[in-house]
């Protein structure tokens, strides 16, 4: 052997040996003799101080920007420019030092070999799998030229469409919409597949969507987790629920599925899917009849209680409620009465419940029940759904003016986003809004001009939008599809150009939650890997190229620094709300907004200023002033199929990582044993699940956690697995959503299928 | 084998794995004198399917994938190679951007170390070169080659040629020249 392993390792790892080795190296002429390549001779070689063998940690503040209740505050440990591990910030009483399993995998996500690394172009046509590397300059040149060509031919940029949603909820990420604002009037996929029906319901009732601080739940005396499964999907909230329970509170889970949260509750009530609104109306009738309603609060703070009560008296028959919901009447009575007697009592409503054709009406009915019980405006009470009360940033990245002379859409004004509603000046033109929940058909049907370019950011369209087969047709008819993402997902497969995007650890940003009340700084902790860029930098590069080709064609800054852009998002209102003088204080850790109890002052932002059982707006928009019982969508096939969130993923994110693949390697369809027996399906059998939209093949798991008559599949994107639940989900709308988010939600849990053993 | 050829072989393979576009890749590939006729675009499309992406490539060109963890880069072996480079007197302008154990970067280091010995007759780093070859490159490059060859497609003569050139280089370096030179 011409080397000694021990000797070399001693030179590399032992400080004294390395110093003397480097002294010899400097003297040997090595440094001036290297031919040079990627690696260069180190002219500043330090041969004086012994190498200590261990480089020290630097720490950075980060936030989990995913679409999750918990929006964790993170502390990141970096050594020699490489992330080593992360932990939950201890300064936040909500995150309290721990992330979820998905968050804890962030190091593996950042350094995943599967990340998109370079801008690339698909040269053999969409879906061909033939990819070429292109430089960022080439990518921007192709996109800029296409945009300018479309503008010349169409006279507008309405042929350019943007679909962006919740892949990253950092405030500066609204710069993606800012990029589209800055080129002219364009087409936007507007609305939200998430929670719009519930947002409308709460706004009709209370003039806002504004929930109590979840940390108060520790002092609640009665908690109903209604169609929500925090044990899987808001794990940090569970400690407050456990604490309340430990102090004697009753925790009841109402859900069609026996969830992890149900397993931790005092009581689980399995309800027939889509009948929750009726249950709430029945419960309200019960407590009013028992004289346990809060008449004083109702007199002072509500509008239309009389009409509401008259409706309950006339239309709600308790025997029917029991029959339709599938819950024994005695159990309903016990639940309603014990809730009414406990003060404070609260209900947390999940987002799945409003993904039905009667979803908004169900949220309205539950709001009304909480109001009747006198728990609105109370500490540790409330009808909890979500809030945006800490989102009052400047939206500087979003707010870009149109280029002079821009021509746009002259149809009726459409939509907004639910998070960043920045009022612009009234203009002669608007953008064109297409319903995000009908993306496939809207892209296909848009005319004058037709959509020719689609930019996808912070979103995996194929995993999250409905009717996959129609989506493929929609993508194939587009001239240019640009997908900016971190991973090669199914949407990227149908792209012409993919652009590699930075993770939150590679850029600055600032984050708040739609559930808790903490504010977290997100610092750049590491250099961007390979050729990845932040969405803001991409926008700046596009602006630069467009302005080179046609001066004045894009108003977005031509160079940006994500830190400077993040700083611009702060304002005195945010500082006041969070009790800080400067954003720099956030380097010491996250801070919480000053405590406030929603509606404690009895002021509602409804037209009447009161809680509206009777809403003229609801009558005008949705045909019913009162929260009434609306029957759910009629079945069009044998079994209902629901597609809730999985604990191993956040929508289409995280499931592709090694840790998640280890514990949850493949999708299953969960079937009630009774239904399985009728179809002669056994545990582990491969079954075909099919309906008029499409067909999926996957393994069956038998469990009575799901009701007979219903099958369950999680919505997820698997790496290297063709499974996509949206093969089966159509794009039927839920009842509400158009009021506040621009488009109705989607009734994705009102999907019906059949299945057979293969 | 000529000294120049030994050095050139490493250099051309290095340039193949560090190419940033079709043109650079084709120039480096043609320098290997394969007699395979292939267009710039086809060569790159195949190369990307094998080693780059954006879809999961057949064989990732990072040591950590074969030594530490099949799914991640920038792990323990990457940092070990970083320490080696620093001890060899290198500085890496792409530090923390391209993982230090990317095949192109490792071939670059190996080429430069070989160049010191072959062209400049400086042997100060020879022991480190041998360590790098036997204790690092030999641990993963054969596995990388085997994985890529196992799954090679019939139409990928150019990729098979590149892999066999790499294999042959490694065998030569670790057997005859690597020890006796």
Interface residues (C-beta under 8 A of the other chain):
Chain A: X1 X2 X3 X4 X5 X7 X8 X11 X12 X13 X18 X21 X22 X24 X25 X26 X28 X29 X30 X31 X33 X34 X35 X36 X37 X38 X39 X40 X41 X42 X43 X44 X45 X80 X81 X82 X83 X107 X108 X111 X112 X113 X114 X116 X117 X118 X120 X123 X124 X129 X130 X131 X132 X133 X134 X135 X488 X492 X493 X498 X526 X527 X528 X529 X530 X657 X658 X719 X720
Chain B: X14 X18 X20 X21 X22 X41 X44 X45 X48 X49 X52 X53 X54 X55 X56 X60 X62 X65 X69 X70 X71 X72 X73 X74 X75 X78 X79 X82 X83 X84 X85 X86 X87 X88 X89 X90 X91 X92 X93 X94 X95 X96 X97 X98 X104 X105 X108 X109 X111 X112 X115 X116 X119 X120 X122 X124 X125 X126 X127 X128 X130 X131 X134 X135 X179
